[in-house]
């Protein structure tokens, strides 16, 4: 998560550009400080994804309790042959790309003769995640062009150059669920504005399911999610020079039925304080006080229709697994 070093990395058919410095370290610090000094303390979930956090999340996706990734992959495997061979030349833009396991399923379905006409554009806030995934993809698909961007896709998507090729924009992993309903609507509306005729937007939605399944997915027995959650404090330490001690906080994750979402928090296990040279006074925590780190909304299928109302999007296709635990919805621009 590099907000300072500019530059472009190029190797063979891979090009990676860091756009985070255009946001700037000062804005990142201000955002973190505002969250930690508010009445209800919080840290944006995007700060999970430094190199360690990205690796931990990849480990989470392989846990037996964590159903979303394997369920979404099963749907991708079933739809990939039709989805990826509508055009002989196109772009794939992946928002919050992370590791390349999902996009590999789609690319593997492309007819080999067309691979050199495919341009893959991963966009992620984690530089290490993009570098690792592009290296792996280059080994699998040496003929494919990759133009990656280290960026905050919510604020910097308009800096990604448009192409005359048809585009498939992938917003997978139910990342849309990490945002409030109002922010999700805004994001989808902004994505709709950029869709041209022939473009598609593929979005992953985690669906409502038994509470026991949800609880286990975010409170795994191996404690990997706990490590992932606590690591955000190390990221904050690196950005605003705080002295958070991860041992002073416990992982706490639960399903809020009323709001249909998993809420993830770090809860102080004793009275403690945290200092930073960028904050005039220490930040005090009482025993039992929480820092909110993430929401993960769970949807009903009819709720997805409500989410895109007045967004400019229309549902083109909707795909689910046999248990209806996850949905991939393909949207197009209504106009």
C-alpha positions in Angstrom: 0.0 0.0 0.0 2.4 2.6 -1.3 1.1 6.2 -1.2 4.5 7.7 -1.9 6.5 6.1 -4.7 5.4 6.9 -8.2 6.5 5.0 -11.2 5.7 2.4 -13.8 6.9 -1.2 -13.8 7.1 -2.9 -17.2 8.2 -6.5 -18.0 7.3 -8.4 -21.2 3.6 -7.7 -21.7 3.0 -6.5 -18.2 2.7 -2.9 -17.2 1.8 -1.7 -13.6 1.3 1.9 -12.7 1.0 3.2 -9.1 -1.8 5.8 -8.8 -1.9 6.0 -5.0 0.6 8.9 -4.8 -2.0 11.0 -6.5 -4.3 10.5 -3.5 -1.3 11.1 -1.2 -0.2 9.9 2.2 -1.6 13.0 3.8 -5.2 12.2 2.7 -4.7 8.6 3.9 -3.5 9.8 7.3 -6.4 12.3 7.6 -8.9 9.5 6.8 -7.5 7.1 9.4 -7.2 9.8 12.1 -10.8 11.0 11.4 -12.0 7.4 11.9 -10.0 6.8 15.1 -11.0 10.1 16.7 -14.7 9.9 16.0 -17.3 8.9 18.6 -17.7 5.5 17.1 -14.1 4.6 16.2 -13.5 2.9 12.9 -10.8 2.1 10.3 -11.7 1.7 6.6 -11.5 -1.9 5.5 -9.3 -0.9 2.5 -6.4 -0.6 5.0 -6.5 -4.4 5.6 -4.5 -4.9 2.4 -0.8 -4.4 2.9 1.4 -7.3 1.8 0.8 -9.3 5.0 -3.0 -8.5 5.0 -3.3 -9.6 1.3 -1.5 -12.9 2.1 -3.7 -13.5 5.1 -6.9 -12.9 3.1 -5.7 -15.3 0.5 -5.3 -17.9 3.3 -8.8 -17.1 4.5 -10.3 -17.9 1.1 -8.9 -21.4 1.4 -10.3 -22.2 4.9 -13.0 -24.8 5.1 -15.4 -22.4 6.9 -15.0 -19.7 4.3 -17.6 -20.6 1.7 -17.8 -17.4 -0.5 -14.7 -17.9 -2.6 -15.2 -21.6 -3.5 -18.9 -21.0 -4.1 -18.2 -18.0 -6.4 -15.6 -20.0 -8.3 -18.0 -22.8 -8.9 -20.4 -20.3 -10.6 -17.6 -18.8 -12.6 -16.6 -22.2 -13.9 -20.1 -22.8 -15.1 -20.6 -19.5 -16.9 -17.0 -18.9 -18.2 -17.2 -20.6 -21.6 -20.2 -18.5 -22.7 -19.2 -15.3 -21.0 -15.7 -15.2 -22.4 -16.3 -16.1 -26.0 -18.8 -13.5 -27.1 -16.0 -11.4 -28.6 -12.6 -12.2 -30.2 -11.0 -9.1 -28.8 -11.9 -7.4 -25.5 -10.7 -6.0 -22.1 -11.2 -7.5 -18.7 -11.1 -4.9 -15.9 -11.1 -6.4 -12.4 -11.8 -4.1 -9.4 -10.1 -5.2 -6.2 -8.4 -7.9 -8.1 -6.4 -9.5 -5.3 -5.1 -13.0 -6.2 -5.6 -14.3 -9.7 -7.5 -17.5 -9.0 -10.9 -16.2 -10.0 -9.9 -14.3 -13.1 -7.8 -17.3 -14.2 -11.0 -19.3 -14.4 -12.4 -16.8 -16.9 -9.2 -16.4 -18.9 -8.8 -20.2 -19.2 -12.1 -20.3 -21.0 -11.0 -17.9 -23.7 -10.2 -19.6 -27.0 -6.4 -19.8 -27.3 -6.5 -18.1 -30.7 -8.0 -15.0 -29.1 -5.8 -14.7 -26.0 -3.4 -12.3 -27.6 -6.4 -10.0 -28.2 -7.3 -9.9 -24.6 -6.1 -7.0 -22.3 -6.4 -7.7 -18.6 -6.5 -4.7 -16.3 -6.3 -5.5 -12.6 -6.9 -2.7 -10.1 -6.1 -3.1 -6.5 -4.9 -1.0 -3.6 -2.2 -3.7 -2.8 0.9 -3.4 -4.9 2.2 -6.8 -3.8 -1.1 -8.5 -4.7 -1.0 -7.1 -8.3 2.7 -8.0 -8.7 2.2 -11.5 -7.5 -1.0 -12.2 -9.5 0.4 -10.7 -12.7 3.6 -12.8 -12.4 1.4 -15.9 -12.1 -0.8 -15.0 -14.9 2.1 -14.3 -17.2 3.3 -17.8 -16.7 -0.1 -19.2 -17.5 -1.0 -16.9 -20.4 2.2 -15.5 -21.9 0.4 -14.0 -24.9 -2.0 -11.9 -22.9 -1.4 -8.2 -22.2 -1.7 -7.0 -18.6 -2.0 -3.3 -17.6 -2.3 -3.1 -13.9 -3.0 -0.2 -11.6 -2.3 0.2 -7.9 -5.2 2.4 -7.1 -8.2 3.1 -4.9 -10.8 2.1 -7.5 -13.6 3.9 -5.7 -11.9 7.3 -6.3 -9.5 6.7 -9.2 -11.5 4.5 -11.7 -11.9 7.5 -14.0 -8.1 7.5 -14.5 -8.2 4.1 -16.3 -8.0 4.8 -20.0 -11.0 3.7 -22.1 -10.6 1.3 -25.0 -12.6 0.8 -28.2 -12.8 -2.9 -27.3 -15.8 -4.4 -25.5 -15.1 -4.5 -21.8 -16.0 -7.0 -19.0 -15.8 -5.2 -15.7 -15.5 -7.7 -12.8 -16.4 -6.7 -9.3 -16.1 -10.1 -7.6 -15.8 -11.5 -4.1 -18.9 -9.6 -2.8 -16.7 -6.6 -2.3 -19.8 -4.5 -3.0 -21.0 -5.8 0.4 -18.3 -4.0 2.3 -20.0 -0.6 1.5 -23.1 0.9 3.0 -26.3 0.5 0.9 -26.1 4.2 -0.1 -22.5 4.0 -1.0 -23.1 0.7 -3.0 -25.8 2.5 -5.0 -23.4 5.3 -5.7 -20.6 2.9 -6.8 -23.0 1.1 -9.1 -24.3 4.3 -10.5 -20.8 5.5 -11.3 -19.9 2.2 -12.9 -23.0 2.5 -15.0 -21.9 5.8 -16.4 -18.7 4.2 -17.7 -20.4 1.3 -19.4 -20.7 1.5 -23.2 -22.7 -0.5 -25.6 -21.4 -4.0 -25.6 -19.8 -3.7 -22.1 -20.8 -5.8 -19.1 -20.5 -5.4 -15.4 -20.2 -8.7 -13.4 -20.8 -8.3 -9.7 -20.6 -10.8 -6.9 -23.2 -10.8 -4.1 -23.1 -12.9 -1.0 -26.6 -14.0 -0.2 -28.3 -14.4 3.2 -27.9 -17.9 4.6 -28.0 -19.7 8.0 -26.5 -17.6 10.8 -24.3 -20.5 11.9 -22.6 -20.7 8.4 -22.1 -16.9 8.4 -20.6 -16.9 11.9 -18.2 -19.7 11.2 -17.0 -18.0 8.0 -15.8 -14.9 9.9 -14.7 -16.7 13.1 -12.6 -19.6 11.7 -11.3 -22.2 14.1 -7.6 -21.6 12.9 -7.8 -17.9 13.9 -6.7 -16.6 10.5 -9.5 -14.1 10.3 -8.4 -12.9 13.7 -4.9 -12.3 12.5 -6.2 -10.6 9.4 -8.4 -8.3 11.5 -5.6 -7.4 13.9 -3.1 -6.7 11.2 -5.0 -3.6 10.2 -3.6 -2.0 13.4 -0.1 -2.7 12.0 -1.0 -1.0 8.8 -2.3 2.0 10.7 1.0 2.0 12.7 2.9 2.2 9.4 0.9 5.1 8.0 0.4 7.4 11.0 3.2 6.1 13.3 0.8 5.0 16.0 1.9 2.5 18.7 -1.0 0.1 18.6 -0.3 -3.2 20.3 -2.4 -5.9 18.6 -2.4 -7.9 21.9 -4.6 -5.2 23.5 -7.5 -6.0 21.1 -9.7 -9.0 20.5 -11.3 -10.0 17.2 -15.1 -9.8 17.3 -17.3 -10.6 14.4 -21.1 -11.2 14.4 -24.2 -11.2 12.1 -26.4 -8.2 12.5 -29.8 -9.6 11.4 -31.6 -6.3 11.3 -29.0 -4.8 8.9 -28.3 -8.1 7.1 -24.6 -7.9 7.5 -21.5 -9.3 9.2 -19.9 -6.6 11.4 -16.2 -7.0 12.2 -14.6 -5.2 15.1 -11.5 -5.0 17.3 -12.4 -4.8 20.9 -10.1 -3.4 23.6 -9.4 -6.1 26.2 -8.2 -3.5 28.8 -8.0 0.3 29.2 -5.2 1.6 26.9 -4.0 4.6 24.9 -2.4 5.0 21.5 -0.1 7.8 20.5 0.8 9.3 17.1 2.9 12.3 16.1 0.1 13.3 13.8 -2.4 13.6 16.6 -2.1 16.2 19.4 -3.6 14.0 22.2 -3.5 10.2 22.8 -6.4 8.1 21.7 -8.0 6.4 24.7 -9.8 3.1 24.7 -11.8 1.8 27.6 -12.0 -2.0 28.2 -14.7 -3.3 25.9 -14.6 -0.4 23.4 -14.7 -1.3 19.7 -13.0 -0.2 16.5 -15.2 -1.1 13.6 -13.1 -2.5 10.7 -15.6 -4.0 8.2 -19.1 -4.6 7.2 -20.0 -7.5 4.9 -23.6 -7.1 3.7 -25.6 -10.2 2.7 -28.3 -9.9 0.1 -31.6 -11.3 -0.9 -32.0 -11.6 -4.7 -34.9 -9.1 -4.7 -32.7 -6.7 -2.7 -30.2 -6.6 -5.6 -33.0 -5.3 -7.9 -33.7 -2.5 -5.3 -29.9 -1.7 -5.1 -29.8 -0.9 -8.8 -33.0 1.2 -8.9 -32.2 4.5 -10.6 -28.6 3.4 -11.1 -28.8 3.2 -14.9 -28.1 -0.5 -14.8 -30.3 -3.4 -16.1 -29.8 -7.1 -15.1 -28.6 -9.0 -18.2 -28.0 -12.4 -16.5 -28.2 -13.7 -12.9 -26.3 -16.8 -11.8 -26.4 -18.7 -8.5 -25.1 -21.9 -7.0 -27.5 -24.8 -6.2 -27.8 -23.7 -2.5 -28.4 -20.1 -3.5 -25.6 -19.0 -1.2 -23.9 -16.6 -3.7 -24.9 -14.8 -6.9 -23.1 -13.4 -9.8 -25.1 -10.8 -11.6 -24.2 -9.4 -15.0 -25.4 -5.9 -15.6 -25.5 -3.7 -18.7 -26.2 0.0 -19.2 -29.9 0.6 -19.5 -29.5 3.3 -22.2 
